[in-house]
C-alpha cells in the first residue's frame, strides 16, 4: 500500500469471493514476519527540531449504517461500486445482478440470464458495462442500460468463481473451479489464453494498475503473478504455513498485494520482493472466500468481511483494528469501498441476504 504522502487514486475494484467453502482444513494463524515497512518515513535530521505531531489522516474512521438494500433471494456474493461512483452492483446465488444508485440506495435494474448462481462481478473502467462469473460455467457481459447480456463467454469447464476487467477494459480475466485462469477479448467475446494456473479452484483474479500483470490465488495456497501479454508465470508467492488463499487484490498503486487466507488472516505482500510486510488479524475467516479491500478516500484502511457477521477495518500501517461494523446477521462475504467518498458496501449470506451501505460523513 502506498505511503501516506502518496495520492494514487483507487483502482478499479477487483474480484473476489463467495459462499464457496474450502474442501481442506485451515492451518493455524502464522506469526507476523516483520519486515522493513513500506510506510517508513524519512528520518529527521539530528539538528532539526522535532515537529509537532500532525497526523495526515484521521486517527479512526467513523462509518455508520446508511441504507439496507433488500431484493436478493439467496446469498449476496459480490458487491462493486462503479469507477465513476454513481452505481453499486450486487451479485447473488439467486443468479441475478442488481444495480443500485450508490448515494441513495434506490434499485435501478436487475440483470437476468445466468442459469445458476453468480460468484463475482466487475465493472468496466467507463462504468457502462458489468461482467459476471457464474456457476453455469459462463461469463456474461452486460450494458447497464439493458437487463439482457450482450455477450456470453464460454470455455470454462466448471464454476466460474472470479472475474475482472483490465484498466483499458478490452480484456477480462476469469478464474474457475476448473483450476484455470482465462484471458478474454471483450470485443470479440473470445478466449485469448488459458493458463493452467493452480491445482485447486481459483478464488480470485486481478489486473495491476496498468494491466500488464495479473495476480491469481487458490485453495492450493499459492499466489501467482502472470504476464498478461505472454501468459508466463512471473512469480509465485507462498506462505510458510501454506493456508488456502481465498482472495487477492493489487493495491491501488500496484506495489502491494492484499491476500486473505483461511487462517483468519489478511496479509500485505510486496509485489517486487514477494515478502510479507503486514499481517491483519482479529476477524473470522476459516471457511468462506471473503473479500477484502483498500480504503483510501479518507485514511488508509484495510476493510474485510468476516464470518462473525461483522465488517472489520484496520489501520493499514499500524495493523490496529480501528472500527468494527455490526448490522448483518450472517456471514459477510463481500465488501467494497467507494472510489471517491467514504462509503463501504457489504453483502451477506443465507439468513441475511441484504446489501448494506455504510458512510463516514465526519467532516475532514
SVG drawing of the C-alpha trace seen along z (x, -y; Angstrom):
<svg xmlns="http://www.w3.org/2000/svg" viewBox="-37 -23 59 54">
<polyline fill="none" stroke="black" stroke-width="0.4" points="0.0,0.0 1.3,-3.5 2.9,-5.6 0.8,-8.3 2.2,-11.0 1.3,-9.2 -2.1,-10.1 -2.7,-7.3 -6.4,-7.1 -8.1,-3.9 -8.0,-1.3 -11.0,0.3 -12.5,2.6 -11.3,6.1 -12.9,9.5 -13.2,12.0 -15.1,14.5 -18.0,16.2 -20.1,18.7 -17.9,21.5 -16.3,23.5 -12.8,24.8 -12.5,28.5 -9.5,28.6 -8.9,27.8 -7.3,24.4 -3.9,24.3 -3.4,22.2 -2.6,18.5 1.1,17.7 3.1,15.3 3.9,11.9 7.1,11.7 8.4,8.2 10.0,6.5 11.0,3.0 7.5,1.5 6.6,-0.3 5.5,-3.3 8.7,-4.2 9.1,-7.9 12.4,-9.6 14.3,-10.3 14.5,-13.9 18.0,-15.5 19.5,-15.5 19.7,-19.3 16.1,-19.8 13.6,-20.5 11.1,-17.7 7.9,-18.7 4.6,-18.8 2.6,-15.6 0.3,-16.4 -1.4,-13.3 -2.2,-13.5 -5.1,-11.1 -7.9,-10.6 -7.0,-8.6 -10.0,-6.3 -12.9,-6.0 -16.5,-6.6 -18.7,-4.6 -22.4,-4.3 -25.1,-2.3 -26.9,-4.5 -29.0,-2.1 -30.1,1.6 -31.0,2.9 -33.4,5.8 -34.2,7.8 -31.8,10.7 -33.4,14.1 -30.2,16.0 -26.7,15.2 -25.1,12.0 -21.8,13.0 -20.2,9.8 -20.7,6.0 -18.8,3.5 -19.0,-0.3 -18.7,-1.6 -15.5,-3.5 -17.5,-6.8 -19.0,-6.2 -22.6,-6.5 -23.6,-2.9 -23.4,0.1 -23.8,3.6 -24.5,6.7 -24.4,10.3 -26.1,13.3 -26.6,17.0 -30.1,16.2 -28.4,15.8 -29.1,12.1 -27.1,8.9 -28.9,5.9 -28.0,2.3 -28.5,-0.3 -27.9,-4.1 -24.9,-4.3 -25.8,-7.6 -29.4,-6.9 -29.8,-3.1 -32.5,-3.1 -32.9,0.0 -32.4,-0.7 -32.3,2.6 -32.0,6.3 -29.8,8.2 -31.0,11.7 -29.8,14.5 -27.5,16.7 -28.8,20.2 -27.0,20.7 -25.7,18.6 -23.2,15.8 -20.0,15.6 -18.4,12.4 -18.9,9.2 -16.6,6.5 -17.1,3.0 -15.6,1.7 -13.5,-1.4 -16.1,-3.6 -18.8,-2.4 -21.0,-1.3 -20.5,2.5 -20.5,5.2 -19.2,8.8 -20.4,11.6 -19.0,15.0 -21.4,17.9 -21.8,21.5 -23.3,22.1 -19.7,22.0 -20.1,18.8 -19.2,15.2 -21.8,12.7 -21.2,9.1 -24.0,6.6 -24.5,3.0 -26.1,1.4 -28.9,-0.2 -30.3,3.2 -31.4,6.2 -30.1,8.7 -26.5,9.7 -24.7,8.6 -22.1,11.4 -21.7,14.8 -18.2,16.1 -18.0,19.9 -14.9,22.1 -14.5,22.8 -15.4,26.4 -16.5,25.8 -18.0,23.0 -16.6,19.6 -15.7,18.1 -14.0,14.7 -13.7,12.1 -12.1,8.7 -11.6,6.2 -8.2,4.8 -7.9,1.0 -8.3,0.5 -11.4,2.7 -10.6,4.5 -9.7,7.7 -11.4,9.8 -9.6,12.3 -11.5,15.1 -10.8,17.9 -12.7,21.2 -13.1,24.3 -11.5,26.0 -8.2,24.6 -7.6,22.4 -7.3,18.7 -8.6,17.4 -8.0,14.1 -10.7,13.0 -11.0,10.4 -14.0,8.3 -14.9,7.0 -14.7,10.4 -16.0,12.4 -13.2,15.0 -10.7,16.6 -7.2,15.5 -5.3,17.5 -5.8,20.4 -3.4,20.5 -3.1,23.8 -2.8,21.7 -3.4,23.8 -4.0,27.2 -7.2,26.3 -10.1,23.9 -9.0,20.3 -10.6,18.0 -9.6,14.5 -8.0,12.8 -7.0,9.1 -5.0,6.9 -2.4,4.5 -2.9,0.7 -1.5,0.7 -2.9,4.1 0.5,5.7 0.2,8.3 -2.5,10.5 -2.5,11.9 -4.4,15.1 -4.9,17.2 -6.2,20.6 -7.1,23.1 -3.7,24.6 -2.1,21.9 -0.4,20.2 -0.5,16.6 0.8,16.3 1.7,13.3 1.2,13.7 2.4,11.6 -0.8,10.5 0.8,10.5 2.6,13.8 0.7,15.8 4.0,16.6 4.1,17.1 6.4,14.3 6.3,15.2 4.8,17.5 4.3,16.3 3.7,18.9 3.4,18.6 5.4,21.0 2.2,22.5 0.5,22.7 -3.0,21.8 -5.7,21.7 -5.7,18.3 -9.3,17.2 -8.9,13.6 -6.2,11.5 -6.0,7.9 -3.4,5.4 -3.1,2.2 -4.2,-0.9 -0.6,-1.9 0.3,1.7 3.2,2.1 1.5,4.4 -0.9,7.4 -3.6,7.9 -4.3,11.6 -6.9,13.2 -6.2,16.7 -8.5,19.2 -6.5,19.0 -8.3,15.8 -5.6,13.6 -5.1,10.9 -1.5,10.3 0.0,7.4 2.8,8.7 5.4,6.7 4.9,7.2 8.6,6.9 10.2,8.8 7.4,11.2 7.8,10.6 5.0,10.4 5.0,6.8 1.9,6.6 -0.5,9.0 -4.1,8.2 -6.0,10.4 -9.0,10.2 -11.7,11.2 -13.0,14.7 -12.3,16.3 -11.7,20.1 -14.5,21.4 -15.6,18.9 -14.0,16.8 -14.3,13.4 -13.5,10.2 -11.0,7.6 -10.4,4.1 -8.3,1.0 -9.9,-2.2 -8.0,-5.4 -10.6,-8.1 -10.1,-9.2 -7.4,-7.4 -5.5,-4.4 -7.6,-1.4 -7.9,2.3 -11.5,3.5 -12.8,7.1 -15.9,9.1 -16.0,11.7 -17.7,14.9 -18.8,13.4 -21.3,11.3 -19.2,8.1 -17.0,5.8 -13.5,5.1 -11.4,2.0 -7.7,1.9 -5.2,-0.9 -3.1,0.2 0.2,-1.0 -0.2,-0.1 -2.4,3.1 -4.7,1.9 -8.4,2.6 -9.9,-0.9 -13.6,-0.1 -15.9,2.9 -19.3,2.6 -22.2,4.6 -25.6,4.9 -25.6,8.0 -27.0,11.2 -25.0,13.8 -21.5,14.2 -20.4,11.0 -18.9,12.4 -18.2,9.3 -17.2,5.7 -16.3,2.8 -15.0,-0.7 -16.3,-3.7 -13.7,-5.3 -14.2,-8.9 -16.1,-9.2 -16.0,-7.5 -18.6,-4.8 -18.4,-1.0 -20.8,1.6 -21.3,5.1 -23.3,8.2 -24.2,11.2 -25.4,14.8 -28.3,17.2 -30.3,15.7 -29.4,12.1 -29.5,11.6 -29.1,7.8 -26.7,5.3 -25.7,2.6 -24.2,-0.8 -22.1,-2.5 -21.0,-6.1 -18.4,-8.1 -19.5,-11.7 -17.3,-13.1 -16.1,-16.5 -12.4,-16.3"/>
</svg>
